[in-house]
Amino acid sequence: MRTELCDVFGIEYPIFAFTHCRDVVAAVSKAGGLGVLGAVGFSPEQLEVELDWIDEHVDGKPYGVDTVMPQKAVDVHGATPEELLAQIRGMIDANHWKYVDELMARFQLDPLPEGEQVGGVLGWAEDVARRHLEVAFAHPIKLLANALGSPPVDVIDEAHERGIKVAALAGKAQHAQRHVNNGVDVVVAQGYEAGGHTGEVATMVLVPEVVDAVSPVPVLAAGGIGSGRQIAAALSLGAQGVWLGSLWLTTAESSSSAESVASMLEATSSDTVRSRSYTGKPARMLRNAWTDAWEDPAGPGPLGMPLQNILTAEANARIARSHRKDLAFSPVGQIVGRMNQVQPVREVMYRLVEEYIETVEGLAKGIDAANV
């Protein structure tokens, strides 16, 4: 399974793990892969705490940080988080506020405790993402990834000056070429099957297209990968490794809510949907009553990023407090159909490697038999 990227990052296996959970980051890196912490849900102050913890618990192993600096989003700026939030809220029309109030009443969501404040995710705004970068660059990260397009060129340049490799996700070969032209070191070819923000081209089709488009720049395959057999398939398509996200959501170390974990363990690969209901951009998640409500033609439809998450922030907080499986936000890919038990990260990594070895050995035996 070892590829050139293993030598580049000083890892044993070319398994890159995207996660919002610091425990998963540390566990994957210590098991021979490279954990990548998603920063978007944290304030800059919270991100500092998370990275300090990882530094103390990763045993000197390499890890990375994933930021979100979308190339297409509503342009918002603010000197402080409070000013930024106020500006975003002021851009949301009364009809959308009314619809969210109607949904909270329809689903009988209890009000939040008196005095509890909710704001929503601000990490998609450039001002906050820039602050995330300042925090990340102060830590010994080995990889900086951007989930929605290439990072700005000045960010790529600064990362390179610090000896940090830069990765960017691509849903089309054209996107991948643009990333490389901007100076990105690693392209993550993310297929339609992936959880979270994802495009419309399937992994089996996308990966070889991207490999051919950007060679010799290394490519990681993402989307629908959750077994050693699928890792072997990704490498046979020309990828130098895999980028896994959904698989870690049901690990013992995961910070996923109990109701989300229960929903994922029960789900089949047909139970996901690409919805704009949470972030404003198409993201794959488990379909439920909340996602259906935002597809209702009688409603106003979701807003763009970052407005949609701010619009629904109170509702999302009420849903989280309700612990209701029928409403819980569960971003996950179509591989969810194989996520049927809770296991420690180390066991998941061991299984991936063992399945890969068995697959490659089986292919070799088949080829030898055919040549007899």
C-alpha positions in Angstrom: 0.0 0.0 0.0 3.0 2.3 0.4 3.2 5.1 -2.2 5.3 8.2 -2.7 3.0 10.2 -0.6 3.9 8.1 2.4 7.5 9.3 2.1 6.4 12.9 1.5 4.4 13.0 4.8 6.3 10.5 6.8 3.4 8.1 7.2 3.1 4.3 7.0 -0.1 4.1 5.0 -1.5 6.6 2.4 -4.8 6.9 4.4 -5.8 10.5 5.0 -8.6 10.9 7.5 -10.8 14.0 7.4 -12.7 14.5 10.7 -14.0 17.2 13.0 -12.9 15.2 16.0 -9.4 15.7 17.5 -9.4 12.2 19.0 -9.9 10.7 15.6 -7.1 12.9 14.2 -4.6 11.7 16.8 -5.7 8.0 16.6 -5.4 7.9 12.8 -2.0 9.5 12.8 -0.7 7.2 15.6 -2.0 4.2 13.6 0.1 5.1 10.5 -2.2 7.4 8.5 -2.6 11.2 8.5 -5.4 12.8 10.5 -6.8 16.1 9.2 -8.9 18.2 11.5 -11.8 20.1 9.9 -11.7 23.6 11.4 -14.9 25.1 10.0 -17.0 24.4 13.1 -14.6 26.0 15.5 -14.0 29.6 16.5 -10.3 30.6 16.2 -10.0 30.3 20.0 -11.6 26.8 20.0 -9.3 25.7 17.2 -6.3 26.8 19.2 -7.5 24.5 22.1 -8.1 21.6 19.7 -4.6 21.9 18.0 -2.9 22.3 21.4 -4.6 19.0 22.4 -3.5 17.2 19.2 0.1 18.4 19.7 0.1 16.8 23.1 -1.6 13.5 22.1 -0.4 12.7 18.6 3.0 11.4 19.8 4.9 13.6 17.3 3.1 12.0 14.3 2.1 14.3 11.3 -1.3 15.7 11.0 -3.1 18.4 9.0 -5.9 21.0 9.1 -8.8 21.5 6.7 -10.3 25.0 6.2 -13.2 26.2 4.1 -12.5 29.2 1.9 -15.2 28.9 -0.8 -14.6 30.5 -4.1 -18.3 31.3 -4.5 -20.2 32.6 -1.4 -22.0 35.6 -0.3 -19.4 38.3 0.4 -19.5 39.2 4.1 -16.9 40.7 6.4 -16.8 41.9 9.9 -14.2 43.2 12.3 -15.5 40.9 15.1 -17.6 37.7 15.0 -20.5 39.7 16.4 -20.3 42.3 13.6 -20.0 39.5 11.0 -23.0 37.7 12.4 -25.1 40.9 12.5 -24.3 41.6 8.9 -25.2 38.1 7.8 -28.5 38.1 9.7 -29.4 41.4 8.2 -29.1 39.9 4.7 -31.7 37.3 5.4 -35.3 38.2 4.3 -38.4 38.0 6.5 -39.9 35.2 4.4 -37.0 32.8 5.3 -37.1 33.7 9.0 -40.9 33.0 9.0 -40.4 29.6 7.4 -37.9 28.5 10.0 -40.2 29.6 12.8 -43.0 27.6 11.1 -40.7 24.5 10.9 -39.7 24.7 14.5 -43.4 24.9 15.5 -44.3 22.0 13.1 -41.6 19.8 14.5 -42.5 20.8 18.1 -39.0 21.8 19.0 -38.7 23.1 22.6 -37.2 26.6 23.0 -33.6 26.9 24.1 -33.0 27.7 27.7 -33.3 31.3 28.6 -30.1 33.2 27.9 -28.6 30.6 25.7 -27.2 32.3 22.5 -26.7 30.7 19.2 -24.9 32.1 16.2 -24.2 29.5 13.6 -21.1 28.5 11.7 -19.0 31.5 10.7 -16.0 29.5 9.5 -17.2 29.7 5.9 -16.7 33.5 5.9 -13.3 34.5 4.7 -12.5 36.7 7.7 -12.9 33.7 10.1 -11.1 31.3 7.7 -8.1 33.7 7.7 -8.1 33.6 11.5 -8.2 29.8 11.4 -5.1 29.9 9.2 -3.2 32.1 11.6 -3.9 29.6 14.3 -3.0 26.6 12.2 0.2 28.0 10.9 1.4 28.4 14.5 1.3 24.6 14.9 3.5 21.9 13.4 0.9 20.9 10.7 2.1 19.0 7.7 -0.9 19.5 5.4 -3.3 22.4 4.8 -6.4 21.4 2.9 -9.2 23.5 1.5 -12.6 21.8 1.1 -14.2 24.2 -1.4 -11.7 25.1 -4.2 -8.2 26.3 -4.2 -7.0 28.4 -1.2 -6.1 31.9 -2.2 -2.6 32.0 -3.8 -1.2 34.1 -1.0 -2.3 31.3 1.4 -0.6 28.6 -0.7 2.6 30.7 -0.9 2.7 31.1 2.9 2.1 27.4 3.5 4.9 26.5 1.2 7.2 29.0 2.9 6.5 27.2 6.1 7.2 23.7 4.5 3.5 22.8 4.6 1.9 20.9 1.7 -1.4 22.2 0.3 -4.3 20.0 -0.8 -7.6 21.0 -2.4 -10.8 19.0 -3.2 -12.0 18.7 -6.8 -15.2 17.4 -8.2 -14.2 17.8 -11.8 -11.0 17.5 -13.8 -11.2 21.2 -14.7 -11.2 22.0 -11.0 -8.2 19.8 -10.4 -6.3 21.6 -13.2 -7.1 24.9 -11.7 -5.8 23.8 -8.3 -2.5 22.7 -9.8 -2.2 26.0 -11.7 -2.6 27.8 -8.4 0.2 25.8 -6.8 -1.7 23.1 -4.9 0.5 20.0 -4.1 -2.1 17.3 -3.7 -5.5 17.0 -5.4 -8.3 15.2 -3.6 -10.7 13.8 -6.3 -13.9 13.7 -4.5 -16.7 11.7 -6.1 -20.5 12.1 -5.9 -20.8 9.3 -3.3 -18.9 11.3 -0.7 -20.4 12.8 2.5 -20.6 16.6 3.0 -20.0 19.0 0.2 -19.6 17.0 -3.0 -20.1 17.3 -6.8 -22.0 15.3 -9.4 -19.3 12.9 -10.9 -18.9 9.4 -9.5 -15.6 8.4 -8.0 -14.9 5.6 -10.4 -15.2 8.0 -13.3 -13.6 11.1 -11.6 -10.4 9.6 -10.2 -8.8 8.5 -13.5 -9.9 11.8 -15.2 -8.2 13.8 -12.5 -5.1 11.6 -12.5 -4.7 12.1 -16.2 -5.4 15.8 -16.0 -2.8 16.7 -13.3 -0.1 14.0 -13.5 2.5 13.9 -12.0 0.8 15.8 -9.2 -0.4 13.2 -6.7 -4.1 12.5 -6.3 -6.1 11.2 -3.4 -9.3 9.3 -4.1 -12.4 10.2 -2.0 -16.1 9.3 -2.0 -17.6 5.9 -1.3 -14.3 4.4 0.0 -14.6 2.4 3.2 -12.8 -0.9 2.7 -9.4 -2.3 1.7 -10.9 -3.5 -1.6 -11.9 0.0 -2.4 -8.5 1.4 -1.5 -7.0 -1.2 -3.9 -9.4 0.0 -6.5 -8.5 3.6 -5.9 -4.8 2.9 -6.3 -5.4 0.9 -9.4 -7.1 4.0 -10.9 -3.9 6.0 -10.4 -4.5 7.6 -7.0 -1.6 7.7 -4.6 -3.8 7.4 -1.5 -7.3 7.8 -0.2 -9.1 10.6 1.7 -11.7 9.1 4.0 -14.3 11.0 6.0 -17.5 9.2 6.6 -15.9 6.0 7.9 -14.7 7.7 11.1 -18.1 9.0 12.1 -19.1 5.7 13.8 -15.7 5.0 15.5 -15.4 4.8 19.2 -13.4 8.0 19.3 -15.9 10.0 17.2 -17.7 13.1 18.6 -20.8 12.3 16.6 -24.0 12.6 18.6 -25.6 9.4 19.8 -28.7 9.9 17.6 -26.5 10.5 14.5 -24.5 7.4 15.2 -27.7 5.3 15.7 -29.1 6.7 12.4 -25.9 5.9 10.5 -25.7 2.3 11.9 -29.2 1.7 10.7 -28.9 3.4 7.3 -28.4 1.8 3.9 -26.5 3.4 1.0 -29.8 4.6 -0.4 -30.7 6.7 2.6 -28.6 9.8 1.8 -29.4 12.9 -0.2 -27.5 15.9 -1.4 -29.1 18.9 0.3 -28.5 22.6 0.7 -30.5 22.6 3.9 -27.6 23.0 6.3 -24.8 25.0 4.6 -26.4 26.5 1.5 -24.2 24.3 -0.8 -25.1 20.8 -1.9 -23.9 18.4 0.8 -24.6 14.7 1.2 -26.3 13.7 4.5 -28.9 11.3 5.8 -32.3 12.2 4.4 -34.8 13.1 7.1 -37.9 15.3 7.8 -35.7 18.4 8.0 -34.0 17.9 4.6 -37.4 17.1 3.0 -38.9 20.3 4.4 -36.2 22.3 2.5 -37.1 20.5 -0.7 -40.8 21.4 -0.4 -41.8 23.6 -3.3 -44.2 25.4 -1.0 -41.2 26.7 1.0 -38.8 29.5 0.1 -35.9 27.1 -0.5 -32.4 27.3 1.1 -30.2 30.4 0.9 -26.6 30.4 -0.2 -23.5 30.0 2.0 -23.0 31.2 4.7 -26.6 32.6 5.1 -28.4 29.2 5.3 -26.5 28.0 8.4 -27.0 31.3 10.2 -30.7 31.2 9.3 -31.2 27.8 10.8 -28.8 28.1 13.7 -31.4 28.2 16.4 -33.4 25.4 14.8 -30.2 23.3 14.6 -29.5 23.9 18.3 -33.0 23.0 19.2 -32.7 19.8 17.1 -29.5 18.9 18.8 -31.1 19.4 22.3 -34.1 17.3 21.3 -31.9 14.2 20.4 -34.4 13.3 17.7 -33.1 10.9 15.1 -35.8 12.0 12.6 -34.3 15.5 12.5 -30.6 15.1 13.4 -28.0 16.6 11.0 -25.9 13.6 9.9 -23.5 14.4 7.0 -22.3 11.1 5.6 -21.5 9.5 2.3 -23.1 6.5 0.6 -20.6 4.2 2.3 -22.9 4.5 5.3 -24.4 1.2 4.2 -21.2 -0.5 5.3 -20.9 1.4 8.6 -22.7 -1.2 10.8 -20.8 -1.2 14.0 -18.8 1.0 16.4 -15.1 0.2 16.4 -11.9 2.0 17.7 -10.0 3.8 15.0 -7.0 1.4 15.3 -9.2 -1.5 14.5 -10.7 0.3 11.5 -7.2 1.1 10.2 -6.1 -2.5 10.8 -9.1 -3.8 8.9 -8.4 -1.5 5.9 -4.8 -2.6 5.6 -5.6 -6.3 6.0 -8.4 -6.1 3.4 -6.1 -4.3 1.0 -3.4 -6.9 1.4 -5.9 -9.8 0.9 -7.3 -8.0 -2.2 -3.9 -7.5 -3.8 -2.8 -11.0 -3.1 -6.0 -12.4 -4.5 -5.5 -10.3 -7.7 -1.9 -11.6 -8.0 -3.1 -15.2 -7.6 -5.7 -14.6 -10.3 -3.2 -13.2 -12.7 -0.7 -16.1 -12.0 -3.5 -18.6 -12.6 -4.4 -16.9 -15.9 -0.8 -17.1 -17.1 -0.5 -20.8 -16.5 
